[in-house]
Every structure is written in structure tokens, then in C-alpha cells.
Amino acid sequence: MEKDADGFFTSAPPAASAPAETTEPQPASEPTEPHATSDLTTDLIKSTFEVSVTLADQQADPNSPLFSVKSFEELGLHEDLLKGIYDMGFTKPSKIQERALPLLLANPPQNFIGQSQSGTGKTAAFVLTMLSRVDFSKSQTQALCLAPSRELARQIMSVVVTMGKYTPVQTEYSIKDNLPRSTTRINAHVIVGTPGTTVDLIRRKVIDTSEIKVFVLDEADNMLDQDGLAEQTLRVKNALPRHGGPQVILFSATFPHHVRNFANKVAPNANKIELKENELSVDNIRQFYMDCRNEEHKYDVLVSLYSLLTIGQSIIFCQRRNTADRIAQRMTAEGHKVASLHGAKDAAERDAIIDRFREGKEKVLITTNVIARGIDIMQVNMVVNYDLPLLGERDNWSNRQDARPDIDTYIHRIGRTGRFGRKGISINFVHDKTTWAQMEQIEKATGKQIIRIETNDLDAMEEQMKKALK
Ligand SMILES: Nc1ncnc2c1ncn2[C@@H]1O[C@H](COP(=O)(O)OP(=O)(O)OP(=O)(O)O)[C@@H](O)[C@H]1O
């Protein structure tokens, strides 16, 4: 396997003889049992994807049993944490947890860059690391985790609270409109937030960074992307102790080339777990497309899908906020029950909408890329790309023919279904030559087939979809 200058793998399988890197061949896949959760979990644990492990210590052997565990007990965790894990219904570590946890928990702490497909259990791996490194006898912030959206920060916090429920952990959010303006100091052990609010709280010395031992960036490629949240994230990073600085942990399902160099600077000398490029999305998500006649026809097709969208739960992704609102308003006026969520809504409204969806009170959520990443709702069995995700759209909207598809966002969007080994389907709407070509690029880049389904034969469509979900 070739490595680029940053030490990431670029193509082809690694040489078996390479001392500190290895590909881990997994057993051949077996037929899945669609309904039994324990079988699905087993499928994921036996998963067929290959990972590359690169240890910062070039002398160490990544094949050593020391670097993988088959049970949570082997990790030497405090029993309060083990109790929390078992309470969550986790019996065994998932593939990424099995390989990542020994590296994350080893002492002295080592930076870590981890890549694993959506829905494979990255959150539990870094939450467990944060909780196991906190000294609960000190009322000081010792772990800080940043995520790209308030919805994801809230979800991560719920994992911290659930996993830490037998520990005395104190937690606080650094997300917009959460703390009263009069707050002068947060003493919580673990803070989870978004970069903008966190920068502000650090600047106002509400967050004391001096004792932070673990710094996690979830969706790290997004957090370090120049076009994204990088500036604010770096300002937070630069406010952390320099001497004996914190363990830096970066996780994502995608690490595009243009952020890898930077990731290596933010987390120097990291142990790494990476995926091969054609293993970026899981096989349990079946991908389809529908040929729509034009933009207006997309709306009609979506409406005709409504009964299928509500079998489980569905997320409809649009590129723009006003498209999401417009579709939601129109469908609501026509008697369908849908909700819309995007970044222009105020904080309280966003929280209420995602909570209702999480509780299953809403079945169809029409949204933007704001929740393309990380959101984990098991009942979501369908994702619709009403608009395909495009790169540089905001600057380039008037010049759509040139727009290239945003492959990474696509991978994250469809990853909102098919969580932890479950089945899911995604449907792309294409309506002209340009969108057709964009979808072909997505198909090529992900290496997964996207199958056509008829827009005008509802029965055939239903049958095909039910088959895919079986
Ligand atoms: N060892 C385990 N056993 C059973 N379920 C697990 C285990 N680890 C994680 N899960 C469950 O799997 C689901 C997906 O996990 P998680 O949200 O951490 O995925 P992720 O890898 O962070 O995905 P994404 O890339 O989309 O952020 C969660 O509902 C979580 O509770």
C-alpha cells in the first residue's frame, strides 16, 4: 500500500511485511438475519471491512493481542464504567472499539486518529476514554469534546450521561443559548459543545482549560476543514495546555486528503486506524435512485413515497434551508405529517424538533446538511437525497452545472440509516443531465452500485424497497 506524505494510506492493500502497519482480514460475510438485534450486532462484530492500524511506536506490532480486545472486561475499566456499558445493552466491543479502545486507553496517553464507517460505535469509544481519564475527586474540567452541530453535541452528551450514570461525573454543554449569560465558571468534568460557543466561553474564562486531559473532535474532518469549522476549532485547541498537553482524539467516517495533513498536525504522533477508500460506507445500506422529470416532479415523487417514508422513520436531505421549509410547508398543507429542521431555526426549536423525531413522534424529517453527520436514530430506515450534496454550493449556486458532488457528505448522509448493522435504504433524486452525472460520480467514488427504481410504479417500488429492508 502506498502512503502519502502524511502517513495515511492512499491505495492498494498494505504489504504484509510492513512492521508497524497491518490490514486485518475479516471473516467472509454471512447472510444477515434482519430482525434479531443480537444477530445484527454479531454481524457488525464479525464485520468484513478491513482496517489499517498504524502505531506511533514503529517498533510495536499492531497484530499483537495487546492491541485488540474481545471483551470490555479486558480493558481494565472501573467497574462503575463497565456497569454503565452493560446497562446500555453493549455486550461486546464493536470492530472499531475492539481495535481502538486499547490504543485510546493505554498509558501514557497517545494521540489517536480513528476512521470507521458510520454507525459502528465510534462515540462509545471516545466517551469511554473521556470518562476513564477523569479524576472525579477534582471539580475541574478534564475532558472536552467538540462536534459540528448542537444536535450531535446533545447526542454525545446523552452517551456521556448514560455511560457515566454509575460515576459521579459532572457535565456541561458549551452550545448556544444553554448557559445563562451571568455564568462565570464551569467546573464540570466533561464539556461537550460546538466550536463557536466553546471559543466564546474560553475567551470569557468561563471554561478553564488548564486541567484538560482529553480533547476529542468528533467528525474531525469536518471540524478541521478550512471551509468549515477549522478556525474556531483551532482557537480552542490553542487554548489547551501546551506542556504535557491533552490526549487529542480525532474520529470520523471520512478523512479526505485535503484535511489529513492538518489532522496530523493537530494530533501529532497519533496511533491511527483507517479504512480503505472503497470501504467507506457499509454494505447494509442499499442505494437507489429515481429519475424525476424536473425539479417540480421531485416534489410529486416525494409525496408519492410518503406511505413508504413512514413505515419506519425517514430523513429527507435538501441542499438549502428554504427548500426544506418549502417542501415541509407544502406537504403539511396537503395533510402529510412532516417536520423541518435547519440551522436558521432558533436553538429551542431545533432541540424540540430533533427530540420529537428521536422519540418517534415525527416520522419524516426534512432537513439540510446540519444533521448529515453523527445523528444516531436506529428507527431511521430511509434516507432521501432530494438534492444531491454538492461541494462549494454556497459560493457557486448560480453555476450549478460545474458543481461537483460532495462525496463525504453523501457518505455521512446515507449513514443516518443502517446503524450498527441494521438494514437501510437511500434514494437519490436525479432530474437532469447534471444531477445524473453527479450521481455517477458518487457511484464511482463510493464503489457501491446505485440501483434505479421506477417513479411511476408504486407497487414495484414498494416491493423493491421492502426487499431491500428485509
Ligand atoms: N459495542 C456495542 N454493542 C452494541 N451497540 C453498540 C455498541 N457500540 C455502539 N453501539 C450502538 O451503535 C449505534 C451507533 O454508534 P455511534 O453513534 O457511536 O456510531 P458512529 O460510529 O459514531 O457513527 P457516525 O459515523 O454516524 O457518527 C449507537 O446506537 C450505539 O448505541
The ligand as an ORCA input file, in Angstrom:
! r2SCAN-3c Opt
* xyz 0 1
  N     -20.480     -2.485     21.455
  C     -21.718     -2.139     21.102
  N     -22.731     -3.035     21.203
  C     -23.996     -2.700     20.819
  N     -24.350     -1.495     20.312
  C     -23.388     -0.569     20.188
  C     -22.023     -0.844     20.572
  N     -21.300      0.263     20.316
  C     -22.147      1.182     19.813
  N     -23.394      0.688     19.721
  C     -24.592      1.393     19.196
  O     -24.387      1.596     17.814
  C     -25.013      2.790     17.398
  C     -24.071      3.585     16.517
  O     -22.981      4.053     17.279
  P     -22.352      5.509     17.084
  O     -23.435      6.551     17.056
  O     -21.277      5.638     18.060
  O     -21.750      5.368     15.622
  P     -20.620      6.234     14.934
  O     -19.591      5.275     14.501
  O     -20.212      7.362     15.811
  O     -21.396      6.754     13.655
  P     -21.273      8.142     12.807
  O     -20.082      7.988     11.922
  O     -22.549      8.186     12.040
  O     -21.117      9.245     13.801
  C     -25.431      3.513     18.653
  O     -26.844      3.435     18.778
  C     -24.747      2.794     19.765
  O     -25.512      2.787     20.953
*
